[in-house]
Amino acid sequence: MEGVFVVVAVGAVLMAAGAIWKGQVRKPYLRVRAQDVKYRRLPRDLRRSADMAIAAARHAAAADEPAIVRVDDVLTVAAEHFGHGAVSRESAAGALRERFERNRCYVDCVTDAYEN
């Protein structure tokens, strides 16, 4: 009977150590790490925001009009969909220029991303 209690006690200690080791007891997410992840994802999110703004402008344009894509549209999408509220206009304009050229939008779109 004593051996059973020892096995149960050792098992409980191992389970507690495993829970601590796996991180369930530690802090789940540090603020510095969250900010680091946010800034690493910023370029990708800006490119996605530019793509979404281009798609929305193309959808809103009439059949005989060019789609008008503004840097402000990219900033709005970045803030609303991805939570990037403090993005510089230069970064958003750069992402819009990149996606504008990659998607060959010069055929049916107009943008202010190339202005100073």
N, C-alpha and C positions, 0 to 999 in steps of 0.2 A: 504494500500500500504506500509505503514511503517513496518508493521509486516512481510511482505515478505522480505524486505531488512535485517531485523534482523535475520530471519531464514537463509537466504543465507549467511550472515556474520558469524553466529555461525557455520554453516556447513563448510564454508571454513576454519575456525580456527580449527575445529575438524579434517578435512582432513589433514591439515598441521601438526597437532600434531601426527596424526596417521602415517604419512610418516616419521617423526622424530623417533617415538617410534619403528617402525618396522626396523629401521636401514638403510633406503635408503639414509639418509642424512649423517649419521655417516661414519667414515672410514670403508671401506668394509673388510679389512683384515690387521691385524698388523703383522709386520715382526717376532716378538717374537712368536706369535701364529702359524705362518706358520712354523717356525723352530720346535716348539714343536710337531706339527702334523707330520712333516717329521720324527722326531726321534721316535715317537710312532709307525709309520708305518714301520720303518726300519726292525724289525725282520720278519714281515710278507712278506715284499718285498724281503728280502734275501731268505726266504724259496721258494717263487715263482721263484726267479732267479735261485735257485739251481734246482728246478723242470724243468725249461725251459732249463737249460744247460744240464741236464741229458737227456731230450727228444731229444735235438739237437745232442748230442753225440751218442745216440742210432740210430738216423736216419742216421747219417753220417758213422757209422761203417758198415763194410762189414758183410756178413752173418756168416763167420767163425771167426771173430775177436771180441774181447771184446770192448765195448765202453770206450773211454778214456775221463774222466770228470776231468777238472782241476779247481783249485780255481780261476785262472785267467779268466776262462769262466764265472764263477758266478759273478765276479767283472765286467766283460764287460757287461753282461746282466743287472746287477743292475744299471750300469751307463747309458746304452742306453735306456732301457725300463722304468726305474723308477726314473732316475735322481739322483741317489745316487753316486756321483763321489768320495767322500772321505770316503770310507768304508775300515775298516781295514781287512787285510788278515785273521786275527784270527776269526773275526766275520763271514766272508764268508766261511772259512773252517768249522766252527762250524755248520753253516746252511747246508753246503754240507754234512757233516757227518750225521746230523740228517735226511735229506731227503734220503741219500744213504741207511741208515739202514731201514728207514720206507718203502721205495719202493723196498726193497730187491734187490738192485742193485749189490750185491756181486756175483750174479749168472752170470751176463753178462756185468759187468762194472768194470773198474779200476779207482782209483782216487788217487790224491796226498794230499787229505785232512787230512790224518792220519799222514803225515810226520811232523817233527818239523819245 
